[in-house]
Amino acid sequence: MSSAEERFVFREPSVNSKNIVKRDESTISPSYTRSYGFTVSHGEGAEVWDVDGNRYIDFASGIAVLSTGFSHPRVVKAVQDQVAKYMHIGGTDFFSPEPVRLAEKLQEIIPIHKASPEEKLVFYGNSGTESVEAAIKLARYATKRSHIVAFYGAFHGRSMGSLSLTASKYTQRDGYPYIPGGVTHVPYPARNQCEGCDDGGGCCQQCWCDAIGFIETFVFKKVAPSDVAAIIVEPIQGEGGYLVPRDDFLPRLRKLCDQYGILLIADEIQSGVGRTGKWLAIEHWDVSPDIVCMAKGLASGLPLGAVVAHSDVMGKWIPGAHASTFGGNPVSCIAALETLNIIEDGLLDSVSVLGEYTYGRLTKFMGDHPSMSRVDGKGFMIGMDFVDANGQPIPAFRDEIVNRCYLNGLLTLGCGTSGIRFAPSLVLEREILDEGLDILEHCIASVEEDLWDNE
């Protein structure tokens, strides 16, 4: 396009989109958290069109779900072939080959602490929160211990068991007075959170940076280590702000769990399936968990959750201890198997390379735009925060950037208090990436120009 005026044009939703939104408001629960009025028609790769024919670049991928993009032909073909055979049989009562094939693949690629491939077992559910529910039930069942340690800023789901672990926004827990107990939350040690602290845990034990010291000094005064079944952690926090931990944290957490016989649960629901350039984000720190929770990008948009654990742990379940009617649905499993094969065919390297490139461009944005206070992440999981002239978070400012991105043809989502997440499909190509980043910078600059001086 020949000019900035031609490149960046507001795309107000027209009658078709507005009609769907109006009908949605009169039929669908108001508990969903829509940011703007995008109404999807169809998509291809990392591009998507609304019902009015407007094209958008997608930096959200359905909340980090569409790992192979919209309607990847290999996934579509695999799903069509499976649907033509059968769509459901019920894995709680009958056997089928598709869940077995997927489990064998997960045994191969998902690292579990001190487990060879044949020493891993898989449980299937339908979502991230179901994976977390299964994991905490499993941990308590296998250890005969009752307590779980989780982290402030964490999002592990909204069903009641998972909600007991979630601590990213009070609105997610507000109005539910009977959330299950037996959970203690501790600070999550995001890097660069405390200026002046070293990376070796040398700061004070009350400090947010030293979560391990906090657990040993305070949590173990309230709960005996012998009563802690598991510690659950997002290796990179998602809803909490796309926060990367200090480099010493996960290795020290692994050591702590080994010392006291506590199971380490990695919630890789948003950060896993290649999103950071590795199958699991926790691999960046050469740490393997005892239990892994997966969902979101696992089946390229079809509902599927999975828990992978050491057979010494999951093997303690007896028939009936836990199950799911739809878990391991053959259509979802075959979509997941093809998704993993596609990612294995070069996307891990592509995500690493383009993620580093994106990180560099966003870091340059931060140098050019005073409203940006932080850029951090790995691969295609990068967060950026926005602050006012006094360095305070400004959610409304962030929201305006997200809205203007939408009106200029870029889909984004917020995270944390005043952050925006970069979580595109793993198939995103350099040309589309650059176009989207240009729109993002344009919108940051325009909001700064309109609002920064008034802050």
N, C-alpha and C positions, 0 to 999 in steps of 0.2 A: 504494500500500500504506500501511497506517495507522501503521506503526511501524518503527523500525530493526530490531527483531527479525524482522519479517515480510519486510523488504527483503533482509537479509543472512543467508542461511541456508546452512549447509554442505550441499553436494550430493555426498555420498560416492558414487563409482561403484558401481553394483549389478551383479547377476550377468551381464547381457549384456556390459557393458563389460569386466568382469574376465575373462570367457571369451575375448573377442577378444584381450585383452592376453596371456593365458596361451598362446593358440594362436600369437600373433605371436612370443613368446619362443622357441617351439620350432621356428619355421620361418624367421624373418627374421634377417639378419645383426645381430650385437650392436653394429655400428659406428655405428648411428643414435643420435642424442642426444636421446631423448625426455625431457621435463621432468616430465610428469605423465600420467595415464592417460586423457585425453580420447579418445573413440572416436566418430568422426563418423557420423551417419546422413544428414542432409540440411541444407541451408542456404538462406537467402533474404536477399539484400542483405548487411548486416553482422551478421546473426544466424544462429546455427547450433544444431542440436540433436544430442545424442548418441543412441546406440542405446538408451538407457534413457528417452528422452523429455524429458530436461532441456534447457532453452534457455540459450544463452550469447550474450553479446556478444563479437564478435571484433575484438580490437585487434592481431591478428597477420597476418591475411589470408594464411595459408599461406606465411609469410616474405616478405611484401610482393609476393605473386604475384596474388592475387585482386583486381585493380584495379577491376573492375566488380562485385565482390561474388560471392556464390554464385548460380550459375544465372541470370544476367541474361537476361531473355526475348529480348532482341535477339541476344545471343551464341548462346543455345540455338537459336534459329530459324536463324541463319546456319550453324551447325554441322550441324544436321539437314538443311538443304537441300543442303549440300555432301556430306555422307555418303551421301545418296541418289543422288548423281551418281557420285562415285568418291572413294576415300580415299587413294590413293597412285599415283604413276606413276614417280617417281625422277627428281629434278631434275638428277642428274649425267648423265643420258643422254637425257632427253626434255624437251619444253617444256610448260608449262601456264600458264593465265592468272592463277591466284590469287597465286603468288609475284610475278609482274610487277606486279599491282595493288597489292600491299602495298609493294613496293619503290618504286613511284611515289609512294605516300603518304609513305614514309620520306624520300624525296628532298625532298619538300615541307616537312616539319616538323622534320627533324633538322639542326641547324646544323653545318657542317663548314668548317674554316678555309679562307678564300679560295676557296670553291666555290659556284657557282650550282647550282640543283637538278639540272640536266642533267650537272653535273660530279661527281655522287656515284654510287657503286656500292654494291651490297648483297651480302653473303654470308650464307647461312643455316646455322645449326646447330640443335641441339636443347636447349641449356642455356646457362647462364652460363659455365661452365668451358670449353665448346666455343667460345663467342664469344671468350674470352680466348686460348685456344690459337690460334685463327685469327688474332687480332690480332697476337700476338707473332711468329707465323710470317710474317705479311704484312710486318710492320715490318722484320724481318731480311732477308726476300727483297727487298723494294723498295729498301732502303738499302744492301744488301751490307755491313752492319755487324753485329756480333755481340752487343753488350752491351745490357742493359735495366736501367733504374733503377726501383725500386719503393720502397714506403714501409713502415716498421714500423707494425704495427696493421692492415695491409691484408689483406683476404680476396678472392682472385681465383679461387678454385676449388680442387678437390682432385685433378684429374688431374695427371700428373707435370709437364707444362710449366707449367700454372697454379700448381701447388704451389710451383714455384721462386720465384714472386712473392709467395705468401701468407706473411704473417708476423704473424698475429694471436694464435695460440696454438701453443705448441710441440707439443702433442699432435697437431696436424694434420700435422706433419712427422716426428714421432718414429717410428722404425722403418723409415724409407725412406732408406737411406744413399746411394742413387744418384740423388738429385734433380738434374736438369740444372743446369749452372752458367751463368756469364755474366750473373749478376744481382747487383746491389749494392743493399742497402736503406739508406734514409736516414730521418731523423726526419720525422714528419708534423706540421706546425705547427698543431695544434688551437688555436683561439682560447681565451684565458683559461688556457692551460696554464702559461705563465710569467708570474706577476704582476710588474708593473713594466715589462714590455717594451712598446714602442710598436708601432703597427700599420704602421710603415714599414720594418721590417726593420733597425732601428737597434741591435738587441741583438748580442751577441757572435756570431761565426760558429760557435762550438762549440755554441751554444744550440739547443734543439729548435725554438724559434720561427722561426729563420731557415734554413729548409730550402734555399733557393737559395744562400745563403752556404756552407752545409755542402757542397752539391754542388760548387760552384766551388772551395772550399778543400781539400776532402778527396777527394771522388770523382774529380775530374779530376787528382789526383796518382796515382791507381791506374789509371785508365782514361782514355785520350785522348778528348776530346769527339768526335773524328772516328770513334771506334769505338763510340759509343753510338747504337744504332738508335732507341730510344724511351724515354720516361719514361711509365710507366703510373700513373694516380692515380684513386682514388675521390674525386670532388669533395666528397662527404660520406662519411666512413668508416662502413660498416655494421656488420659483425661486430665491428670494433674498438671500438665503443662509441657509434655515432651521433655522431661528432665532426665539427663544422663547422670549416673552416680559418680562419685569419686572412684578413681581407679583401684584403690585399696579395698573398697567396700565389699564387693561380691566374693573375692577370695577369702577375706576375713569372715564373712558370713558363712561360707562353706566350712571353714575351720571350726567356727563356733558350733554349728550344727553337728559336725562329726564329734566334737568334744563331749556333747551332752546327749547324743543319740536322738537328735531332733531331725525331722525330715525337712528338707528344703524344697519348697514348691515354687517353681518358676511360672508366673502367669505370662505366657508368651502369646496371649490372645491377639493383641495388637502388634507386638514387636516381632512375632515369629513368622514362619513361612517365607523367609528370604527378604523381609522388609528392610533389614539393616545390612544386607549383603552376606549374611550367614543364615543358616536355617533357623537358628535361635539367636536372639540378641545376647544372651548370657555367654555365648561362645567367644565374644570379643574379649572377655576377661579370663578365658581358659578355665571356666567353671562349668561343671555339669550338675544338674539338680537331681533329686530323687524322684520327683514327680513334675511333669510338664503339662500345663493346660494350654490347649490350642483351640482356635475357632476362626472367626473372621475370614482371613484370606485363604483358608485351607481348601475350600471348594469353589473358589471364584464366584461367590455370590449365592450358591445353594446352601441351605442351612445344615451345618455340620460342626460339631464340637468333638474334640478328642482329648483323652488323658492318657499319657504314656508314663509308665512307672516300672520300677524294678520288679521282677517277678516275686522277689522276697517280700515285697510290700503288697502289690495287687493280688498276688497268689493267695493271700490270707482271706480274701473274700470267699464266701460260700454262696451257692446258688440262692438267689433271692435277696442277698445283702444290698444290692443296688441294681437297677435296670432302667431301660428306657424303651418305650414302644417304638418310637420313630428313630432312635439312635442307631447309626450305622445304616441308614437308608441306602439301598443299593445305587440309586441315581446319584445321591450326594457323594457316595464313596467313589464312584467311577469318575465323577467330576473332579474330586480331590486327587485321585491318582493321576489323571491327565494334567492337572494343575502342577503337581510336583514334578512330573516329567518335563513340562514346559520350562519351569523355573530351572531345572537341572541343565537344560540345554542352553546355558550361557547367561541367564538372567541374573544370577548371583554376582558375576563379574560386572555386568552392565550396571547393576544397582550400586555397586561399590564405586565404580568410576564416575557415573553421573551424579551420585550422591556427593562425592567429594567436590565435583564441579559446582553443584548447587550450593553446597556449604560455602564455597569460596565466593560465589556471586552474592549470596545473602550477607556474608560478612562484609563485603564491599558496600552493600546497601546500608548496613549499620554505620559504616564510616561516613556515609553521605546524608543520612537521615537521623536527626537527633531524637526522634521519637522511638527509635529502636534501641533497646537496652541489652538484648541478649539474642544470640543465635547459637543453637546447640543441637546435636543429634548425630545420627549415624545412618548412612545409606539414604533410603527414602523415608526416613522418620526424623524430620528436623522441625524444631520449634523456634519461633521468634516472639519476643515479648515487646510490648509497647508501654512507654511511660510518659508522664507529663514533664514539664520543665523542671520540676522539683524531684524527679526520679521516682514518682509514685505511679503505680499501675493505673491505667485508664481504660477500663473495659468498654466504655462508650466509644472511645477513639478506635479501639480494635474492631468493634462491631461495625463502625462506619467504613473501615477499610474492607472488611468482609463483604458488606453490602455493595460497595462500589466495584469490587472485583466481580461480583455477580453481574452487575449492570454493564460491565465492560467485557464479559465473556469468559470469566474464570471462576470456577467453583472452588471455594475454600471453606474450612471450618475452624472455629476457635477452639482453644484448649486452655486450661489453667485460668488464672484471673484475667489476664489481658494478653493472651498469646494467640497466635495463628499456627496451625500445623500444616506441614508439607508432607502429604501422605498419598502420593499418586499411585496409579497402577504401575507394576514393575515393568510393564512393556513400554513405558513412556520413552519416546525418542528425543534426541537432542534438539531437533528443530522445534518440536511442540513444546518442549521444556523451556527453551529460550523465549518463545512467544508468551508463555504463561508467566515467566519471571518478569518480562517487560511490562505486562499488564499489572502485575503485583507492585512493581516499583512505581509505575505511573500512579496507581491508586494511593500508595503511601504518600507520595509527594503531593498529590492533590488534597488529601485530607490534612496533611501538615500545613499546606498553604491556606486552607480554609479555617482550620481549627487550632493549629498550634499556637498562634499568637494570642488566642483567647484563653488558653489554659492558665 
